[in-house]
C-alpha cells in the first residue's frame, strides 16, 4: 500500500506549526498530543499522569535520565504503559513521566512513530498511518489554540528558510511591543 502526499500550495506550506493530534489514553479522551520526530521517546508530564488517577505506586521505576535543550540532565519519575488510540488504531505505548511542564499533554517521539508505522507531516498538519493494509489519515487537532500573548504572532509567522535575505537584520515577526501601564499609575513598565 502506498501513501502519497499532495504538494501543498504556498499558503498551505508557509507556517511553522507543530503537529498536535487528539487521541485516547486507556479509553479517556486526550487533546494536545504533540507528535515530535525530534524526540526519541514518549513523554507524559506528571500533572497529566495524576489527572488520570495514577499515583507514584503505579510507575515502573527506571534509571532513565533526560537531557533538555540547554543540556540539563534530570531523572524521569518513572515509566507507564498505556493503551493509546490515535485515529482508529490502538497501540500499547510506554511513556516516561517527567516533573516538568510542556505545551503538550503527551509527546509522541520516534519510539511511537516507528512502532505505529506512521508518517507525521508538520507541513500537511496530519499523520498517515497504516491500519492493517489500509491507510488512515489523522488530521491535526484543530481545537488546540496556542494560549499565549504571542499567539497571533505565531499564527502569522512564516517560514524564513528558502528566502534570500539582503538586509543586515532579519526581522522574524512584525509586531510592536507596547509598554504596560498599571491601573492608577503614571509609570510604564
Secondary structure, 3 states (H helix, E strand, C coil): CCCCCCCCCHHHHCCCCCEEEEEEECCEEEEEEEECCCCCCCEEEHHHHHHCCCCHHHCECCCCEEECCCCCEEECCEEEEEEEEECCEEEEEEEEEECCCCCCCEEECHHHHHHCCEEEECCCCEEEEEECCEEEEEECCCCCCCCCCCHHHHHHCCCCCCCCCCCCCCCCCCCCCCCCECCCCCCEC
